[in-house]
Amino acid sequence: MATRRRKRDIEQYGPMKASSKLPTEQRPTRYVAVGLQAAREAASMTQAEVADIAGYNVGVVQQMERGQPFHTVRISRVSSAIPGHDLSQIRQED
């Protein structure tokens, strides 16, 4: 049975590993993939092809292209499915 960590425990042993439990300023950086659609289209790939290669559902690629912020690891993984991608042109800090 898991017990809740008290504030005193967190102060003594550090924050929980789950990023959702960290203070906002310590959470992983999220980005908007502003150039993802252009990079995908330049490579003549469909959203489904990119999603399949990256190992995600096509909905993830669709959400990225619509401007939903994602963790940099997810954006990197999706963009790496596109040949010749340049991550610096794809992601933008949100």
N, C-alpha and C positions, 0 to 999 in steps of 0.2 A: 504494500500500500504506500503510495507516494504521499509525502507530506509537503505542505506549502513552505517555501523558504521565507523566513522572517526578514525584515529589513536589516536587523542586526547581523543575520547570517550572510546576507548579500554584501554588506559593508565589510565583513570579515573575510569572506571567501571569494568575493567578486561576483559580477553579474552572471545570470544564467546564460547558457550558450545559445539559446534560441534568440534570434535577432529581434523578434517581436517583444521580447522582455527587456531589451536594452533601451536606455534613454535615447531619444530621437537623434541626438548628435552623434551617437555611437553606432547607429544602424548602418548596414551596408548601403553604399551609394546606389541610387536608382537613376537610370537615364531614360531619355526618349530616343528612339531609333529613327531620327528624322530622315536619314538617307537610305534606309533599308529597302524601301520599295523601288527607288531609282536604281540601286545596286542590283536588286533581283531582276528588274526588267532589263537592265543593260546586259545581264548574263543570260537573258532569254529563259528564265526559270519561272515556274508557277509557284504560288504559295505552298501548294501541296508538296511539290518537289523539295523545296527548302525545308519544310517541316519534317518530311520523311528522313532526309539526310541528317538533320539536327536531332532527330529523335523526339520531337514534340508534336503535339496536336496542331493541325492547321490553324486552329483558333488562336494559338499563341502568336503565330506570325501575323495573322490578321489584326490582332490587338496591338502588336508592335507598330504595324504600319499605320494604324489609326491614331497613334500618339500616346498609347497607354505606357506609363513608365514601368520599366523592368529592371531587375538587378543586372549589373554589368556582366555577370557570368552568363546569364541567359542570352543577352544580346550578343555577346561574343560567340556563344555556341551557335546561334542561328546564323549570324553573319559569316561564320567560318564555313558554312555549307555553300556559300556563294564563291565561286572561283574568282580570284583576283580581288577579293573584298579589301577595303581599307577601313578598319574599325574607327579610325579617327574621323572619317567622313560620314560614318553611319550613326554614331551615338552623339548625343548632346546632353549635357547636364540638365537635369530638371530642377 
